[in-house]
Amino acid sequence: FDIGGHNTGIDLVCSPDLTSLLVISKQPQLSKGSRVAALYTTPLLGERRFDMQIFSALYRSIFSRLRDIREGIRSSTDSWRLALRPLDTKFQGLFKLLCNYNVAQPNDSVVDCAAAIRLELLRCILSGRSSVSGDASNVLDQFFTRPQMHDQLFQREIKSVEASVASMEAKLRSKILAPIRALVYETDELYGIARSRDCDASSSTLIDPEEALRLYTFARILFLSFERCLAHVVEARGRLHDLLAWIRGTASQVRARGTATDSIQRQNARNRRVPDGVIRRVSNFLSTPMISAVKDSDDIAFEHRHLAECVIGVPLSDFFSDFVSTDNVALSSKMSVRCTLKSALQSAFQTCAVLFDKPRDAFTETLARLDIHFETPHSILAAHSRIGAGPRADKNEAFEPKMIQSNDSSLARHWMIIVRSVQDNFIEVIAIPGNVQPKFYLQAVLALPDNHTVRNIQFYGDSGNSSLSPNLDIDAVTNEGRQSLGLIVERQEVLS
């Protein structure tokens, strides 16, 4: 803290109603008239302290919900990627075979690779092994008879993939669903409070109702995007189950070709044959466009997508990307905008930052600073705050200084007390009223004997911090305990 042109330690003394803050340098005053203290006052903290309690609680809660949602999205993204890694490896090998047989052209685009694989798998379902398929039949035969497609290994892999996808769905529901619901409720509550405070023309607006509505809109968009994401997860689980079952049955049929009628391979192929309903569902999603969370565009490379999810036609990774921005969403009741979880979350974070910056700006505008200059240097200084009598009738437990001439000091809600040692044997007591921009201060001097020197000054006793807000009544009587002033004095013996 820079005070008086030097970086030094400070002491802070705050008034009970939070309207005044006294900043005092710990270093002794070295020159006459240098500034060693500053008094900051703002009426807004006292007037809107209960609103600030609500806003600060919502500020912490809303940002906590947003951080929980962000962590849940990261965890779900990692789970989804790990779940599809074995299938990505298999489909990459299939695409490489298609390229080696000149069935498909080498391509770095995941979407184009998936399109070629989907086409050949659909042809295999519709045409089987025929002259129409050509080299593609040889490619699929080689793919289905690979050692990695051994039935026991593949069956274990199917269980692992399905369990991982189910775990990913459980993470989505446990880590994201509850924070999003709470976020929608809290942003709705914040918007209602902002609207009610905005109708009161006698007080300043700490929260902009338009920004609060914008945040509530993004929270609803985030919730609807999450519901669509859950629907896509359920669809992806069903498609993965059907596709893996069909691949396992087809692999058994390929291995059974050319064997005896009563061979174990043909018996396994008959046992593992999937129902016609599964074949119809697989052929249906292989022949229809992908279900995407974003609109396909040539400007987007979709490098975040996985090959396996593109093959089943549900690119779930789109929900965890930030390609779609919701900044231009109209504030209306129609929430059919297509966006991703991550983009809606980023927009909510940005809106929260703008929304909760306004109270800081409002306090900055109303903050007044009073520099305190002492004409006489001192070596030791202590400060304290006391609750004043104010406008209340019962003044027994309040600090009300006794003065020769009465003035408006009895109306002060609190006092800032500064005690400092002047020269060697003088104690100066300064009382500053806690009004905004105080117009006067009180001063008293305590003289010690000539052979006494003050070494330290401290306040001790009940500070009154436990009785700052007794109830919701701003004019409620607050009783403060006694406070004492302690002096450590060195006495010098005079030898005659």
N, C-alpha and C positions, 0 to 999 in steps of 0.2 A: 504494500500500500504506500503510495507516494503522498506524503503530507509534509508541508514545509520544505519541499525540494529534496527530501531524503526518503529513501526506502527504509521503513522502520516497522516494528511490530505495533499493533494497536489493541485497544480494548473497546468492546462494543457494549453499550447500555441501551436497552430498548424499553420504551414505555409500555405499561400494561395493556393499553388499547392499540398498540402496534402503529400508532400514528407518528411517533418520533423515534429517531435513532441517533444516539450520540456516539461519535467516533473520536477516540482520544489516543494520542500518540503516547507510547510507553517511555519515550526518551524525554529527559528533562529539557526544559526550555533554556536555550543557550543565549538568545539575544532578545532584546526588548521588542515587543510588538510582533514577534513571529507567531504564526498560526500553528497551534498544537491541538486543536479540536475543531470538529465540524458537526453541526446539527442538521439532520435531514428530516424533513416533515412532509407528510402527505395526508390529506383528509380522507382519501379514498379507502385506505385500509380500515379506518374506523367505521366509515359509512357502509362499506360493502364487505365487511369481514365475514358475515354469515354466507353471503353469496360466494365469496372466495373459498370458503370451506367446501361448498358443494362443487365448485369448479375444479378445485385442486384434487378432490377425491375422484371426480370424473376424468380429469387429466391423467392421473396415475392409472386408473382402471382401464381407460380406453387404450392408452399406449401399452399397457400390460397385455390386453387382449390382442392387439396387433402384433406384438412380439411373439405371443404364443402361436398365433396363426402362421407367422413367418417360419418359426421353428418347425411347426407341424408340416408345412409345405416342403421344407428342406428334407425332413425325415421321410416323408412319403415319396418324394422324388428319388431318394437313394434306394428305398425299398423296391420301387417299381423298376428301377434300372437293374438292380441285382436279380430281381425275379425273372426278367426277360433275357438276362445274359446267356444262359444255355441255349435258348431258342435262337437268339441272334447269331450265335456261332454256327448252328445247324443251317439256318437259312443263308448265311454268307457262303457256306460251302456249297449249297445248292445253286446259288447264283453263279459261283465260280464254275461249276460244272456246265451250266447253261451257256456261259461265255466260251468255255473250251469246245463245246459242240456247235458253236456258232448259232445257237438258238436265240441268244440275247447278246446285245452289244455291251462291252464294259462301260460302266457309268458310275460316277461318284455320288450321284444323287440317291439318297435312301428311298425317296418316293418312287423313282423310276425303277430301282431294283425290286422294290416290293410289287410294283405293277407287273413286271415280268414274271415274278414268282407266282403271283395270284392268277395270272393268265394260264400258266402251265398247269397249275393245280386244278383249275377249273376245267381245262381240257382233259385232264386225267379222269376227272369225275364224269364228264359228259361222254367222252370217246373211249376211254380206257386205252388198252394197248392195241393200236390199229395203225394202218398205213397212213391215216390222216395225221397222226401225231408225229411220225417221222423220228428224227433224232431226239425229240423231247421224251419219247418213251424210254429210250436208252438212258437218258439222263436221270429220269425218275427211278428207273430200275436200279441204277447204280447208287442213287441217293438212298433208296429204301433198304438196300442190302449192305450198307456200310456197317463196319463193326460198332460204330457209335449208336446204330439203330437196333442193337440187340434188344430183344423184347424185355428182358429183366432190367437191363440198364435204362431203357427208355421208360418203362413203367415206373421205376424209381424216380426218374427225372420228371415225369408227369406229376407225381405226387408232390415233389419238391416245388415245382412251378406253381401248382394250384394252391399249395399251402402258403407260399410267399405272396401270391396275389391276395389271398384271403387276409393275411397279416397286414398287407398294405391297406386294404379296405378298413380293417379294424383301427389302424393308426389314423386314417382320415376321420373316422367317426369319433374316436376318443380324444384326439388332439386338436381338431379343427372345428368340429360341429358345435361343441359347447361354447368356445370363445366367440364364434361368429354369431350365435344366437344372443349371447350376452352383449356383443358389440352393437347389434341392431337395437336392442332394448335401451342401452345406455345412450346411444346417439339420438334416439327418439326422445328420451328424457331430457337430454341436453338441449335439443331443439325446442322442446316445450318451455324449458326454463328461460332460454334466450328470448323466445317470443313474449313471454309474460313480463320479463324485465324491460323489453323494448317498448312495451305499451306504457310503462311508467315514465313520463316525460320529466319527472323531477330528478331522476338519477341518470348518471352516465351509463352507457352500454358497454359492458365488458366483453360480451360475446356477440359477434355479428350473427343475426338470425339467418341471413342468406348463406353464410359459410357453414353454419350449423345444419341447415337443410341440405347443403351440398355434401357434407360428411355423412348425414343420414342416408342420402341417396346412394353414395358409394358403398355404405354398409349393406344396403339392400341388394345392390348389384353383386357384391361379394357373396352374399348369402345365396342368391339365385345361381351364380356361377358355381358355387360349391354343390348345390343340388344337381345341377347338370353334370358336374364332375362325378358325383356318386352314381348317377344314372349310367354314365359311360363306363364306370368301373364295373357295375353289375353286368352291363352288356359285354364288356371285354372278358369277364370271367366265364360267361356262357359260351362265347365264341372260342375262347382258348380250350375249354373242356371239349367242345364238339370237334374242333380241328385236331387236337392231340389224339382223341379217340379214333378219328378217321385215319390219321397217319399211322397209328399203331395197327389198325385193322388192315389197311392197304399194304403195309410192310409185311405183314404175315401172309397176305395173298401173293405178293411178289415172290416171297421165299418158297411158297408152295407150288409154284409153277414148275411143271416138268417132273413132279414127284408122283408116286403111286397114289391111287385113289384112296387107299386106306392108310396112307402114311400119316405120321404124327404131325407133319407140317400142314397137311390139308385139314386135319382135325383141329389144329390150333387156329387156322384161318377161319374155319366155320364158327368156332367159339368166339373169336374176336371180331366177327363181322358186326358192324354197327347197324342200328335200325335205319330204315329209309328216312325217318324224320331227321336224323342227324345229318344224313347226306344232303337232304333238301336244305337244311339250315346252312350247312357249309357252302354249298353251291350258291345259295342266295346271297350271303355276305361277300363271297368272292366275286360275284358278278355285279354288285352295287358299289357306288362310290363310297369313299371313306367318310365316317362320321367325325367331322373335325370341329374343334372349338373355335377356330378362326377361319376366315375366308381365305381360300387359296389365292395366292398372288405370285406373279413372276419375280417380284422384288424380294420375296422371302425365300431363303434357301432351305429352311426347315432342317437345319443340321442337328437340332436337338432331338429329332424323332429317332425312335429305334426301329430296326428292320422288322422285328416280330410284331410290334403293334401296328405297323403299316400293313403287314400281311393279313392280319385279322380285320383290318379296316377301322380300328379305333385308336387313333394317335392320342393317347391320354397325356403324353408329355406336353401337348399344346397348352393344357391348363396350368402347367408349371412354368411356362415361358412368359416373357414380357413383350411380345410382339404387338399386342393390341393395347392401345391407350384409351382410357376412359375420360380424358380431360375434357372432351367436347360433348359429353353426354348431356342432353337437355334435362333440366330438373322437372320431370313430369312423372305421372303415375304409370307410364308405360315402361316396363323394365325388360323389354325384349332385346336389349343390346347384347351382342355377342362379344364377350371378352374373356380373358383368362383370369385365373385366381391371382397370379402374381401381378398382373397389370392393375387389377382393381385394388389390390393391397397397396401397391406403390402410390396410387392416387389417394387412397385413404390416409396414408402416412403424410403425404404432401399437404392435404387439406387440414389435417390435425395440426401440422406445424404452423400453417397460416392462421388457423382458428385460435390457437392458444397463444399466439404472439400478440394478439390485440390487448389482453390484460396487461402484459408487460409494457406495451407502448402507452397504455392509459396511465399506468403508475409513473412512467417516466415523465409524461407530460405534467402530471400534478405534483411531482417531487420538487420540493424547494430546499435549497441549501443555504445554511447560515454559517459562515466562518467565524470562529471565536478567536479573538486576539487578546492576549493579556499584556497589559502595559508593564507589569512588574514580573520579572523572571521568577521561576520557581524550580525547585529540585524534585519534589514529590507531589503526585496528584492522584486522586481517587474520585470515582463517580458512582452515582447510584440514581435510581428512579423511585419515586413515591407516588402513590395514588392520591389525587387531590380530592377536595370536597365536591367540586363541580356544582351542578344545579340541584343536587339532592338536598333534602331537608335535614337528614341525620348526618351530622358532621363530627360525631364523637370519635369514630375510628379512622378518620381521614386526616391527611397531612394538610394543615392550614397554618402557614407561617404567621407569626405575630409581627405586626408592623406599626410604626408610629402613625402613619396616615393610611387609612383604608382606601383601597382601589378595587380594580376588577380581579385581583389575584384570587379571590374566593371562588371565582367561576372556573378556574383551571381544573381540568379533569386529572392531570398528573403534573409532576414536577421533575425536572432534571437537576440533581444536586451534584455540584462539583466542589471538592475540598482540595486545597493545595497549600503547600508550605511556602510562605513568602519570607525571604531572608532566612534567619535562623530560628527565631522565636515567635513568628506570627503565623496564624492559621487563617486562611481566607475561605469563607463559605459563600458560594454563589448558587442561587436558586433561579432556574429558568422555567417559566410556566410552559405547560405543554400545549399551548394554543398554536394553531398554524401561523407561522410568521410572528413570533412573540415580539411585542412592542416594548417590553421592559424586562428587567431582571432584578433580583434582590441580592444584597450583598451584606455580609457581616464579617467582622474580624475578631479573632480570639488571640489575645496577647499572652504569651508565656513569660515566665521570669527570664532575666537576662542570661542566666547560666544554664538554660535548657535549650536543647536542639532536637528538632523533630527528625527521626530517622525513617519512619514508615507510617502510612495512613491506610486504614482498611475499614470498610463497612462490614458488619456482621449482624446476624439475626435473621428474621423472616423476610425473604425477598419479595413475597407476595406473588410469585410466579404460579403458584398452585391455584390461584383464584382469579385468573385472567378472564375466563368466560363462565360465570356461574350458571347462567341460563340464557335463554334466547332474548330476554329483555335487555336492551342496550342500556336502559336507565336503572338496572337492578343495582341494589346496594352491594358493594364489594368491600368486605372488611379485610384489612391488611394488618399483619402482625407488626410488632415493634421492631425497629431497626436501630442499631447503635453504631457509633463511630469510635473506632479504636485508634489510639496514637501510641507509637513507640517513641519515647522521649529519652534522650541522653542528658543526664545532669552532670555538670562539671563542678567538682569541689574547688572552692576558692580557699587557698591556704593563706592564712594571715601571717 
